[in-house]
Amino acid sequence: MTTNASECFNDILRRARGLPIQGLIMSIYYNLVSLFLKRTSKVEYWTSSDSSTFAPHTKAVLELAE
């Protein structure tokens, strides 16, 4: 989990490398907001489409274990 998150953040920084400091900060901010909005919309879709509190992959693993 940590490696994936750090790679994602490194990718954001890599794209904004040549910007001045204000542009760098704004780029990081907007990229992180976009990332969190995408994840929030996925969670909202999961919770609205099913009464389960688990993500689809977790639910499938739990069903196999039963």
WOVENRA-V581924 format. One record per pair of residues at least 6 apart in sequence whose C-alpha atoms are under 8 Angstrom apart, sorted by sequence separation. I is the first residue (numbers start at 1). J is the second residue. D is the distance in whole Angstrom. If there is no record, write none. Layout:
# WOVENRA-V581924
i->I j->J d->D
i->I j->J d->D
This chain:
# WOVENRA-V581924
i->47 j->53 d->7
i->16 j->23 d->8
i->17 j->24 d->7
i->52 j->59 d->8
i->16 j->24 d->6
i->46 j->55 d->7
i->46 j->56 d->7
i->13 j->24 d->8
i->16 j->27 d->7
i->16 j->28 d->8
i->43 j->55 d->8
i->13 j->28 d->7
i->12 j->28 d->7
i->12 j->31 d->7
